[in-house]
């Protein structure tokens, strides 16, 4: 059998190496430069360091190219310490603002981490390719585990709903919504097919009946006793 390469390892699409994140040098650099987020026409937001405050305006130096610019204080958003890089649950962010949320989602996405929690919600970004994170081995990894014990995944959500149903003796549901990016009809059909396959996998995992009709619009998966 051929040896599994790093690119094929499913765990790289689930886990973050926190030892790399917790780098004292990176933390010291963040503190010294007083890094913040400022508006950017090209990127939405970009990193900059505060150089001087002048009344209602602030002189900043862009982290990307070293250029300096004057920015209104009200347009500046705080940046989280490096230890929160690629955080699994954005509710844990010290500075919970638009720039930090978008940066965390982008940072995780570019690292192959398509699932991110936001409190009770789970944000999923389409990778537009197949990822090896829906196999029987991955299912077994999440079986019987609490949500906080494993990285974000639809299997963690389904496991939590299933266990709550058994413990509380109450019906549970998973509501999936989406934001279309391209043609609405094509996006909706593609998402519905993907969700149906995922939900069928979940139902097979717990040997549950299939009570839901073909999905239309927003899709729900109902767990019934």
N, C-alpha and C positions, 0 to 999 in steps of 0.2 A: 504493500500500500504506500502510495506517495505521501511524503511528509507534508503536513498542513503548513502552508506559508502564513506569514503574519497578516497578509491582506485577506486571507480566507478565514481567519480566526473570527468567529462571531462575537467574541467578547470585546473586541476593539470597537464594535458598533453599539456597545452597551455600557461599558465601564470607563471611568476616567481615572488616570493615574494621579492620585492626589499627591504623591511624593514629588512629582514634577511641578504641580501647582504650588505647593507650599515651599517656595524658594525664598530664603531670607534676602537674597540679593535683589530679587524682583520686588519684594515688599519695600526694601529700603529705597529703591529707585522710584517707586510710586510715591512714597512719602516725600522724598526730596524734591521731586518735580511738581508736586501739587497738581496732579493730573485731573482733568475734568472733561466733560463732553460739551462740544459747541455745535451749533447747526452747520450743516454742509449741504450745498446744492447737489453735490455729486454722490455723497454717501448717506445723506440723511443726518448723520451725526459723525463727528470725528474727534479723536483724542487731541488734547492740547494741554500745555502747562501754563499756569498763571505766572506772569512776570511782574505785573504792576497793576494796582487798582487806582483808577482815576475817577472818583465820584461814582456815577452810575455806569461807567464803562470800565472794562478790564482789558489790559494788554496781555495777549496770550501768544504762545509759540506753538505752532502745529507740530505734532509728534511725527507726522509722515515726512515732511520736507523742511522743517525748521523755519518756515515763513512765519512772520508775525502779523497779527491782526487785532483790531479793536472790536470787542464784543460787548453788547449790553449785558449787565449783570443778570437780568431776568431771563436771558436766553441760555445761560450756563446751567448745566445739570451735573450733579455730583457723580463721580466715578467710584465704583466699589473697589475695595482692596483686592489685590491679586488672588487672595485665598478663595474668593468667590468666583473665580474663573470657571466657566462651564458648569456652574452649579446645577444640580438635578432638579431642585425645586426653587423657583424664582421668588417664592414667599420668604425665603431665607435671606434675600439680598438686604444689606444694610441700607442702601440707597435704592429705593424702588421707584424708578422713573422710566419714562419712555425710552430714553437712550440706552439705559442699562439693560432693559428687557430685550430690546432689539439686538443689542450686541451679544447678549448671552445666547439667544436663539441662533444667531448667525455663527457664533463661535462653535457652538455644539454641532450645528448642521455641517459646517465645513470639516468637522472632525468625524463625521459619519454618525453622529448621535441625533437621530431624528425625533426622539421622544423627550419631552421636557415637562415636568410638573409645574403648575402655577396654582398652588394651594390645592383645592379639591379637583381642579381641572388638569387635563393632560393635553398638551399642545403637540401636534404631530405635523411635521413638514415633509411633503412629498420628496423622496430622494430621486425619483425618476429612474430608478434602477432596482434590481432585486438585491435584497440584503439577506445574509444567512442567519436571520434572527427569528425564524418562525418554524424551526425544526422540532422534532420530538425531544431532542436534548435540551433545547431552550425551554420547552414546555415543562419538562421535569425540573429545571432549575427554579422555576417560579411556583411549582406546585407546593402548597402548604406554607408558603412564605408570606409574611406581612408586607404591606406596600413599602414601608420604609427600609425593609431589609434588602431590597433588590433595586436595580436601576429602573427608571421609568420604562414602561412597556404596556401594551394592551393586555398582555397576560397578567400583569400585576393588577390592573384594573378589574379584570374579570375574576381573578382569584379573590380579591377583596369583596366584590359583590356577591360571589358565591358563598364565601364564609359568613358574611353578614346575613344572608338569607337563611343559612343553617342555624346560626346562633340566635338571631332575633325572631326567626319564624315569620318574616315579612318579605313580600315580593321586592325584588330589586330591579333596577333598569339602568342601562348604559345609553346615554343619548350622544350621538355623533353628529356634529355640525361641521360645515366647511365654508371656506372663503374661496370662491372661484377666481382663478388667475387668468385662464385663457377663455375660450368659448364656453359659455355657461352650460349648454346642453352636453357637450362632450365631457367637460369636467365632471358634471353630475353623474353621467352614466359610468365613467371610469371609476369614480369614487364609490358608487353604489356596488359595482362588481367587486371591488377590492374589499369593501366592508363586509359584503355577504360572505366572501371566502374566509375572512378573518373570524366572523361570527360563527360560521359553520365549524371552524377549527375549535373554537372555544366550547361550543355545544358538544362536539365529539369528545373533547377532553374530559368533560364532566358527565358524559353519557346522558345528556338532557334531551328532551323532545325539541322539535323545531316549530315553535308556535307562531313565528313571525311570517308575514306574507312577503313577496318580493318588495324590496325597499323602494320608497317613493319620497323624494325630497330629503329632509332630515331623517336619519336612520336611527332606530332604537333597537336595542337588544334587551328583551325582557327575561328575567330569571323568575320562574314561578315554582312554588312548592308543589 
